[in-house]
């Protein structure tokens, strides 16, 4: 039986300015697009510590729901993030999954 799955994307940002741009991008559409693509909810957390890091946590109802998101929605959303922040600003992303 599937249980809820947490998908966390952590962004390591090069400056406070880029962090602000990234937060705007998340809040003005990207996080909602992931929810529209199958996540039950999204939560944005500005992490404490050195440098500028933001973790965005998405909850999916099941691994099957996440698999559908990854197959159908994620490629386009990830390409946008890479073009805007990796190629444009040198942001590094990491992704983790857990129940």
C-alpha positions in Angstrom: 0.0 0.0 0.0 1.3 3.4 -0.9 1.7 6.1 1.7 2.3 9.8 1.5 5.6 10.8 -0.1 7.6 13.9 0.7 9.6 15.4 -2.2 12.1 18.1 -1.2 14.0 20.3 -3.6 16.8 22.3 -2.0 18.4 25.2 -3.9 21.8 26.6 -3.0 21.8 30.2 -4.2 24.8 32.4 -4.8 23.5 35.6 -3.2 20.6 37.3 -1.4 19.5 38.9 -4.6 19.2 35.6 -6.4 17.5 34.1 -3.4 14.9 36.9 -3.7 14.4 36.1 -7.4 14.1 32.4 -6.7 11.5 33.0 -3.9 9.4 35.2 -6.3 9.6 32.5 -9.0 8.4 29.9 -6.5 5.7 32.0 -5.0 4.4 33.4 -8.3 3.8 30.1 -10.0 6.3 27.3 -9.8 5.1 25.8 -6.5 1.5 26.1 -7.6 2.4 24.3 -10.9 3.7 21.4 -8.9 0.5 21.3 -6.9 -1.5 21.5 -10.1 0.6 18.7 -11.4 -0.2 16.3 -8.6 1.2 17.4 -5.2 -1.2 17.7 -2.4 0.6 20.7 -0.9 3.8 22.8 -1.1 5.8 24.5 1.6 8.7 26.9 1.1 11.4 27.1 3.8 14.3 29.5 3.9 17.0 27.5 5.7 19.2 28.8 8.5 22.9 28.6 8.2 25.7 29.9 6.0 24.9 31.1 2.5 21.5 31.2 0.9 19.4 28.0 0.8 15.7 27.4 0.2 14.0 24.0 0.6 10.7 23.5 -1.1 8.8 20.5 0.2 6.0 18.9 -1.8 3.7 16.2 -0.4 2.3 13.6 -2.8 -0.5 11.2 -1.8 1.5 8.2 -3.0 4.6 7.1 -4.9 2.2 6.5 -7.8 1.1 10.1 -7.8 4.7 11.2 -7.7 5.6 8.9 -10.6 2.8 10.5 -12.7 4.1 13.9 -11.8 7.7 13.0 -12.7 6.6 11.5 -16.0 4.1 14.1 -17.1 4.8 17.4 -15.5 8.3 17.5 -13.9 10.3 17.6 -17.2 8.9 21.0 -18.3 9.1 22.5 -14.8 12.6 21.3 -14.2 13.7 22.6 -17.6 12.4 26.1 -16.7 14.2 26.0 -13.4 17.5 25.0 -15.0 17.2 27.6 -17.7 16.4 30.4 -15.3 18.5 29.5 -12.3 21.2 27.0 -13.1 22.2 28.5 -16.5 21.3 32.0 -15.5 22.7 32.2 -12.0 24.7 29.1 -11.1 22.2 27.8 -8.6 22.7 24.2 -7.5 19.6 22.0 -6.8 19.4 18.7 -4.9 16.3 16.5 -4.6 15.3 14.0 -1.9 12.4 11.7 -1.4 11.0 10.1 1.7 7.9 8.8 3.5 
